[in-house]
């Protein structure tokens, strides 16, 4: 049974427009201001940011990209999470995701590398994917064994996690030990039924999945596996952990990818959470389901790297 606390938190997120004295939820249109949205995200992050304990933050220059190491106090030096942040392909940064990634790093006791990949619409596909591959190759260049790396991301970062696996495979590079994808969209046409039936149940801004995704896709073929990993050849990919809520717009996309991956011989762990919304594990510890999902993800990281 869904916890009362999760019901309250999700209701507040679904009705956040009321705190802005608006009667209707925001709907993303073509005149959407990406710049103002990014400024709002960074401003909100600064207001909520808390002092980090038992972790060390180290700056990293990753082939010209800004990056950060988040290093738990007793983590091993030879193991790493490569975290690809979410943000609809148009927003997000090391600073906006520092607290989220810190909780994953501390929960698994594995240090994590996060980086500022290029964002749409200024930099459409394949910029973000190229940067994600570059960050992984940088880790290899630093001496990390591929079997000591887990790639992980949420939302757009979850999509990029899966696309990065396919890109690495196509380049005949060593694949990571495993991957974790939280709430990914795997078919960027956004045509699955859950985009319709869950539109008002989820917390994603209405129509954001079309406007923001189009910024990223630009004029590329939507069925390119490096854009929409559902269309890729999944044979030979490493173990993949997928987390999704039943009230997410990405629900069908995640299930469809899991089914195809399993049919392709991939070791797939699929966690479905009743009544949960988009990328809810990063809301830990606000309600029990988010906390449980977070702990399950951290357990997977630890077991993968043992």
N, C-alpha and C positions, 0 to 999 in steps of 0.2 A: 504494500500500500504506500502511496506517495505521502511523504511527510508533510505536515502542516506548514513547517518552516519553509520548505521548498515552494509550496503553493503561494505563500505570502511573498517571498522574494521574487518569484517569477511574475506574479501579478503586478508587483511594483515596476518591474522592468517592462512588462507589456504596456503599462499605462504611464510610462514616464513622461508622456506628453502633458499629463495633467499638472505636473510640477512646473511646467512652462506656461501654465494657464491656457493650454490649447485643448479644445474639445475633441479633436481628432488626432490620431497618430500621424507622425510625419510620413510623407510619401516621397520617395526619391524620383525626381523628374530630370529632364535633360538640362535644365538650368541649375542643377545642383552644383554648389561651390565646393570643390575638393579642398581648396586651400583653407576655407573656414572650418571644414570638417576636421582636417588634420590639426588645426590650431586648437579646436575643442577637445580632441583626444589628448593632446599633449598637456593642455591646461588641466583637464580632469585628472590625469595621471599625477601631476605635481601636487594637486590637492590631496590625493589619497595616499601618496607615497609615505611609507614608514621607514624608520631606520632598519637596515638589514643586519641581522645578528648571525654570528657563526659562519659567515661567508666573506670571501674576499672578491672584490671586483677589480679586474685588470683589463685595461684597454688593449685592443688588438687591431692591427692593420692587416686586413685580409685582401691581398691583391688590390689595394687601393680603397677597399670598403672599410667603413667604420664598423668595429666589432667590439664585443665584450666577452671576457671570460667570467663566469660566475662559479666560484670555487668553494664548495663546502669545506668545513674545517678539517675533516679527516678523510677526504676523498683521495682516491688513488690517482697518481700523476699520469698513468698511461691509458686511462679510459675516458671517453667523452660522449656527451650528447651534443649533436648538432641540431640546434633548435631553429626552425623556420617560422617566424611569427605570422600571425594572421592580420586581417585588416581589409578584407575585400579586394586585395591586390592594389588598393589605392592609398592605404595608410598603414601605420604601425612602424615601430622603430625599436632599437635597443632599450630606450628609456620607457616607452609605453608598455613593454613586456617584461621589464626587469623583475618586477615582483612576481609575476606568473612563473617565469622561468626559474627564479630563485626557489620557489616552493617545489618545483619538480626536481631541481638539483639537490636540494636538501632532503627531500623525501626519498630519493633513490641513492643519495650519497655519491653522486657522480657529477663531476664538473660539467658545465654546459657552456657552449659557445653560441652566441646570438649575434646577428649581423644585420646591417641596414642594406637590404637589397633594393634595387631601383624599383620605383613605383609607377603605376599607370595613373593618369593617361599620358604623362610625359614620356614614359618608357613602357610601351606595351610589350606583349610577348614577342621574343623570348627573353627579355631582359632579366626578369625575376628568376627564371629558371637557370639562365646562364650564370647568374650570381650565386645561386644555390649550389650548382655544380662546382663553381670556382671555390666556394667556401669548403666543400668536401675535399677537393683536390689539395687545398691549402693545408687541411689537417693531415693528409697523407704526406705532404711535403715536410711537415713538422715532425714526422717520424711516427705518427699514430698508425697502428695496425688497423686495417679495415674491420677486423673481427673484434676490435675494442671500441667501435663507434656505433651509436644508435642515432638514426635520423628521426626527427620528431617535429610535428607542427600542428597547429589548430586552424580550422576554417580555411582561408586561402593558403595558409602555411601547411595545412593538412593535404590540400591538393598538390602543392609544390613538393611535398615530401614524396608522394607517389610518382609525380612526374620526374623528380630527380632520380628515383630508382630506375625508371625506364631510360632516362638519358644516360646514366652511368652504364647500364647494360648495353645500350647501343654503341657506346664508346669503348666497350670491352675493358672497363675499369673494374677494379676490385669492389665488390658490393659490401655495404655495411653489414654488421651482424644481424640487425633487425631494424624495423621502422615502426613508428607509432603515428597514426593519422587520426586526429580528433575532428569529427564533423566535416569531412571533406566534400566538396562538389567534384564528382568524377566525370560528369558530362556537362560541359560548359554551355550547352544549348539551354540548360535549365528547363527542360521540357518534361521532366518526370512528374508523375501525378502528385507527389508530396509537395511540390512547389505550389500546387493549388489548394490541396486539402489542409495543409499545415500553415498556410500563409498567415492566418490570423492567430494561430496557436503559438508560433515561434516569436522570437524577440528581434529578429532581423528587421530593419526598416523596410516597409512595404516597397516593393519594386526595386530594391537595391540590387537584388540578384541579377537583374537584367541590365540596369544602367552601369553598375560598377564592372560587371563581368564584360560588357561590351567595350569598356575602356581598355581592359586588359587584352581581350581577344583581337580588337581592332579589325583588320581585314583578313586574318588568318583562317585557315580551314578549321572549323569547330571540331572536326573529327580527327584532327592531328592528335595522336596519343600523347604527345608532349604537352598539349593543352588539356585534353580530356583523357585522362589515363584509363578510363573505362574501355577505350578502343585499342589499348595497347596489347602487345604479346606479353603476358604476365609470367610465362614459363621461366623458371630459374630465379625468380625474385626471392629475397630472404624472408624470414618470418615477418608477418605484418599484424600489428594490433590495431583494430578499428573500434572506435567508440562513437556511439550515436544515440540521440534521444528520439523517442517515437513521435514527438511533436516538432521535429526539425524539418525545415524545407529540404534539407539534404538527406533525409531518411532513405528514400528509395535509391538515391545515387550510391550511398554507402553500402546498402544491402546488395545492390546489383554488382558492385565491385567485389564484395566479399564472395559472392557466389561464383563469379568468373575466376577469381584468384584461386579459390578452392578447387574448381574444376581443372585449373591449370597446374595443380600439384603444389601450390604454395601453402605453407603452414600459416593458416589464418586464425586469429582470435578475434571474434566479433562480440562486442558487448552492446546490447540494446538496453536502454534505460527508459522505463515507462514514464511518460509525462514530461520528460526532460526536453530542454530547449537548446538552442545553438551554442556549442562550445562550452557547455555547462561545467565541465571539470575545472576550468580556470576560475570558476566562481568559488572554489573551495577556499576557506572552510565555512562559507555562509550557510550551507544547509547540508544535511547528512548525505544525500545522494551525490552531491558534488565532492564531498570529502571521500566517500567510498570509491568513486570513480578515480579520483586523484591517487588514492592509495593503490588501487589496482594497477594503474599505469606505472607508478613507481616500482611496484613489485615486478612488473614485466621487465623494466629496464635493468633492475638488479639481477634477475634470473638470466636475462640475455647475456649479460657481461660477466657472469660467473664462469 
